[in-house]
């Protein structure tokens, strides 16, 4: 047998053994990875269950608040809202209906504006609710922040088109409420960070042009 034939046969055997060892290693690794994946999937399922449970609780808290507001249940309102509630408003000054309800300035029977939620979406601790009055002249959006069953912040938008985006891994974040210039579209602004995850739909019922804002959460 020539040296070249021996070298070829030796190399072939080494390669075959190496492949067999690789298959054994791959098989063992796949079993270990599968076990790890099962554990990770189990942990992920538990995490998702907790998130869904928290979102449902936050949803119920906000719905309970609207029910209390419309029935003028002051005690329930005080239990749900934080004493140092952070409130932000965008819209016509004459349309601060929620503030009038929360401060008791609308105690007389002549003020009967009711907030009837028409859509509700949760993003973790933030609950976005949208509605429109019966005459379709006023559209509203509320973005509530719920912390441990208590509402700690509300952002209110009256006759305003709102787009909600989730902040990505950017080096510079935009303001929480960014008012786009006339030459910039909402799509152009949100594309710099991430696509919109929610857009208001009842603002077009007002029958006139309304300002547009982006809420980054």
C-alpha positions as CSV (number, residue, x, y, z in Angstrom):
1,X,0.0,0.0,0.0
2,X,1.4,3.3,-1.0
3,X,1.9,6.1,1.5
4,X,-0.7,8.2,-0.4
5,X,-3.3,5.4,-0.1
6,X,-2.6,4.9,3.6
7,X,-2.9,8.7,4.1
8,X,-6.2,8.8,2.3
9,X,-7.6,5.8,4.2
10,X,-6.4,7.2,7.5
11,X,-8.0,10.6,6.7
12,X,-11.2,8.9,5.7
13,X,-11.3,7.0,9.0
14,X,-10.6,10.1,11.0
15,X,-13.3,12.0,9.1
16,X,-15.8,9.2,9.7
17,X,-15.0,9.0,13.4
18,X,-15.3,12.8,13.6
19,X,-18.7,12.7,12.0
20,X,-19.9,10.0,14.3
21,X,-18.6,12.0,17.3
22,X,-20.3,15.1,15.9
23,X,-23.6,13.3,15.5
24,X,-23.4,12.0,19.1
25,X,-22.6,15.5,20.4
26,X,-25.3,17.0,18.3
27,X,-27.8,14.4,19.6
28,X,-26.8,15.1,23.2
29,X,-26.9,18.8,22.6
30,X,-30.3,18.7,20.9
31,X,-31.7,16.8,24.0
32,X,-30.2,19.4,26.3
33,X,-31.5,22.3,24.2
34,X,-34.9,20.7,24.0
35,X,-35.0,20.5,27.8
36,X,-33.9,24.1,28.1
37,X,-36.4,25.1,25.5
38,X,-39.2,23.4,27.4
39,X,-38.1,25.2,30.6
40,X,-37.9,28.5,28.7
41,X,-41.3,28.0,27.1
42,X,-42.8,27.2,30.5
43,X,-41.3,30.3,32.0
44,X,-42.5,32.3,29.0
45,X,-46.0,30.9,29.4
46,X,-46.1,31.9,33.1
47,X,-44.9,35.4,32.2
48,X,-47.5,35.8,29.5
49,X,-50.2,34.6,31.9
50,X,-49.1,37.2,34.4
51,X,-49.1,39.9,31.8
52,X,-52.6,39.0,30.6
53,X,-53.8,38.8,34.2
54,X,-52.4,42.2,35.0
55,X,-53.9,43.7,31.8
56,X,-57.3,42.3,32.6
57,X,-57.1,43.7,36.2
58,X,-56.1,47.1,34.8
59,X,-58.9,47.0,32.3
60,X,-61.4,46.3,35.1
61,X,-60.1,49.2,37.2
62,X,-60.6,51.6,34.3
63,X,-64.0,50.3,33.5
64,X,-65.0,50.6,37.1
65,X,-63.9,54.3,37.1
66,X,-66.1,55.1,34.1
67,X,-69.0,53.5,35.8
68,X,-68.4,55.5,38.9
69,X,-68.0,58.7,36.9
70,X,-71.2,58.3,35.0
71,X,-73.2,57.3,38.2
72,X,-71.5,60.1,40.2
73,X,-70.1,57.6,42.7
74,X,-67.6,59.8,44.4
75,X,-66.4,57.3,47.0
76,X,-65.5,54.7,44.3
77,X,-63.7,57.4,42.3
78,X,-61.6,58.4,45.3
79,X,-60.7,54.8,45.9
80,X,-59.5,54.2,42.3
81,X,-57.6,57.5,41.7
82,X,-54.3,58.4,43.3
83,X,-54.5,61.5,45.5
84,X,-51.6,63.0,43.5
85,X,-53.1,62.0,40.1
86,X,-51.0,63.3,37.2
87,X,-53.3,64.8,34.5
88,X,-52.4,66.0,31.0
89,X,-54.9,67.5,28.6
90,X,-55.0,68.4,24.9
91,X,-58.0,69.9,23.3
92,X,-60.3,72.9,23.4
93,X,-60.2,74.5,26.9
94,X,-64.0,74.5,27.0
95,X,-64.0,70.7,26.7
96,X,-62.3,69.8,30.0
97,X,-65.2,67.6,31.0
98,X,-63.2,65.0,32.8
99,X,-61.5,67.7,35.0
100,X,-64.9,69.1,35.9
101,X,-66.0,65.7,37.0
102,X,-62.9,64.9,39.0
103,X,-62.8,68.3,40.8
104,X,-66.6,68.3,41.5
105,X,-67.1,71.5,39.4
106,X,-69.9,69.7,37.5
107,X,-72.0,68.9,40.6
108,X,-75.1,70.6,39.1
109,X,-77.5,68.6,37.1
110,X,-77.1,70.8,34.0
111,X,-73.8,69.1,33.2
112,X,-74.4,65.6,32.0
113,X,-71.5,64.7,29.8
114,X,-71.0,61.0,30.0
115,X,-67.9,59.0,29.0
116,X,-69.1,55.9,27.4
117,X,-66.1,53.7,26.3
118,X,-66.5,52.5,22.7
119,X,-63.1,50.8,22.5
120,X,-60.5,49.8,25.1
121,X,-56.9,48.5,24.5
122,X,-54.3,47.6,27.1
123,X,-50.5,48.0,26.9
124,X,-49.3,46.6,30.2
125,X,-50.0,49.2,32.8
126,X,-51.4,51.7,30.2
127,X,-55.1,51.4,29.2
128,X,-56.2,53.4,26.2
129,X,-59.9,54.1,25.9
130,X,-61.7,55.9,23.2
131,X,-65.3,57.2,22.8
132,X,-67.5,59.8,21.3
133,X,-70.5,61.7,22.5
134,X,-74.0,60.9,21.2
135,X,-74.1,63.9,18.9
136,X,-70.7,62.9,17.4
137,X,-69.4,66.4,18.0
138,X,-66.8,65.5,20.5
139,X,-64.4,62.6,20.4
140,X,-62.1,61.7,23.3
141,X,-59.2,59.4,24.1
142,X,-57.9,58.6,27.6
143,X,-54.6,57.0,28.3
144,X,-54.7,55.7,31.9
145,X,-51.7,54.5,33.8
146,X,-52.6,51.9,36.4
147,X,-50.1,51.0,39.2
148,X,-51.0,48.3,41.7
149,X,-54.7,48.7,41.1
150,X,-54.6,52.5,41.4
151,X,-54.8,55.0,38.5
152,X,-51.8,57.3,38.8
153,X,-51.8,59.2,35.5
154,X,-54.2,60.1,32.8
155,X,-53.6,61.7,29.4
156,X,-56.7,63.2,27.9
157,X,-57.3,64.1,24.2
158,X,-60.4,65.9,23.1
159,X,-61.1,66.2,19.3
160,X,-57.6,65.0,18.6
161,X,-56.4,62.2,16.4
162,X,-54.0,60.1,18.5
163,X,-51.4,57.5,17.4
164,X,-49.8,55.3,20.0
165,X,-46.3,53.9,19.4
166,X,-44.0,51.7,21.4
167,X,-40.5,53.2,21.9
168,X,-37.7,51.0,20.3
169,X,-34.0,50.9,21.1
170,X,-33.2,54.3,20.0
171,X,-30.5,56.6,21.2
172,X,-32.8,59.5,21.5
173,X,-36.5,59.2,22.4
174,X,-39.1,61.6,21.2
175,X,-41.3,63.6,23.6
176,X,-44.2,61.6,25.1
177,X,-46.6,63.7,23.1
178,X,-45.1,65.0,19.9
179,X,-47.1,67.4,17.8
180,X,-46.0,66.9,14.1
181,X,-45.4,69.8,11.8
182,X,-47.8,70.3,8.9
183,X,-45.1,69.0,6.5
184,X,-44.6,65.8,8.5
185,X,-47.0,62.8,8.4
186,X,-47.6,60.5,11.3
187,X,-46.2,57.6,9.3
188,X,-42.9,59.5,8.7
189,X,-42.6,60.3,12.4
190,X,-43.4,56.8,13.7
191,X,-41.2,55.1,11.2
192,X,-38.2,56.6,12.8
193,X,-38.8,54.5,15.9
194,X,-41.4,51.8,15.4
195,X,-44.8,51.3,13.6
196,X,-47.9,52.5,15.4
197,X,-49.6,50.0,17.6
198,X,-52.9,51.9,18.0
199,X,-54.7,54.7,16.2
200,X,-57.9,56.6,17.2
201,X,-60.9,56.0,14.9
202,X,-63.6,58.2,16.3
203,X,-61.9,61.6,15.7
204,X,-63.2,61.7,12.1
205,X,-66.8,61.8,13.5
206,X,-66.2,65.4,14.6
207,X,-66.8,66.6,11.0
208,X,-63.8,68.9,10.9
209,X,-60.1,68.8,10.7
210,X,-58.5,67.9,14.1
211,X,-54.9,68.1,15.3
212,X,-52.8,64.9,15.4
213,X,-50.5,63.8,18.2
214,X,-48.2,60.8,18.8
215,X,-48.1,59.2,22.2
216,X,-44.9,57.1,22.7
217,X,-45.1,54.6,25.5
